[in-house]
Amino acid sequence: QLQLQESGPGLVRPSETLSLTCTVSGGSVRSSNYYWGWIRQPPGKGLEWIGSVAYSGNTYYNPSLNGRVTVSLDPSKNQFSLRLSSLTAADTAVYFCARLPYTHNVMNAWGQGTLVTVSS
Amino acid sequence: QSVLTQPPSVSAAPGQKVTISCSGSSSNIGNNDVSWYLQVPGTAPKVLIYDNNKRPSGIPDRFSGSKSGTSATLGITGLQTGDEADYYCGTWDRSLSAVVFGGGTKLTVL
């Protein structure tokens, strides 16, 4: 059974860069059928897709994040990562990692989520 | 402001039926398959419906999905108190080249 687990700092300072990792077990990030992505949810608010990466290296990013996002794969560790730069308080959220088919029509496996607070 | 529009809340009595709408446009729902998620606060979303009307293994047939034009609908029959949660629709938007979600609907089982 596929499992995803996020890891990273719970507190980051404004203007800094957030780095999160998602470790995949029970499946491989090398699969050609899937993308691996990140979604976030600010406290008390709805879901926002951040970006996705495929084993081919192809990526999609939410244009609303204005180029601050990088999503990458590390097949040797069966992990994928998120980097989000120029943080502000508005980036405070629970960050989820997920698996998506190439159509991006569904996120069919999710990590449990990790809360990231941006504060000095 | 979400790209997909859902009612903020719906409510119904136990045993009754409820529907949740999700309205979009030709760049998203009109030309792509829709998925629906259930989220209990403090937990990760769970897929209820994918490809407009398909249920993953383990999702009871009390949950159903449909799509017509640029709108989609989630139906839940035989409401139980355990169905109280937030529900989200989502799909791909070809104009934005982005996954888009509705703002979420809070279901209350009275």
Boltz contact constraints between the chains, C-beta under 6 A:
constraints:
  - contact:
      token1: [A, 46]
      token2: [B, 103]
      max_distance: 6.0
  - contact:
      token1: [A, 46]
      token2: [B, 104]
      max_distance: 6.0
  - contact:
      token1: [A, 47]
      token2: [B, 88]
      max_distance: 6.0
  - contact:
      token1: [A, 47]
      token2: [B, 101]
      max_distance: 6.0
  - contact:
      token1: [A, 49]
      token2: [B, 99]
      max_distance: 6.0
  - contact:
      token1: [A, 62]
      token2: [B, 98]
      max_distance: 6.0
  - contact:
      token1: [A, 96]
      token2: [B, 44]
      max_distance: 6.0
  - contact:
      token1: [A, 104]
      token2: [B, 92]
      max_distance: 6.0
  - contact:
      token1: [A, 104]
      token2: [B, 99]
      max_distance: 6.0
  - contact:
      token1: [A, 105]
      token2: [B, 32]
      max_distance: 6.0
  - contact:
      token1: [A, 105]
      token2: [B, 33]
      max_distance: 6.0
  - contact:
      token1: [A, 105]
      token2: [B, 91]
      max_distance: 6.0
  - contact:
      token1: [A, 105]
      token2: [B, 92]
      max_distance: 6.0
  - contact:
      token1: [A, 106]
      token2: [B, 35]
      max_distance: 6.0
  - contact:
      token1: [A, 106]
      token2: [B, 50]
      max_distance: 6.0
  - contact:
      token1: [A, 108]
      token2: [B, 47]
      max_distance: 6.0
  - contact:
      token1: [A, 110]
      token2: [B, 44]
      max_distance: 6.0
  - contact:
      token1: [A, 112]
      token2: [B, 44]
      max_distance: 6.0
  - contact:
      token1: [A, 113]
      token2: [B, 44]
      max_distance: 6.0
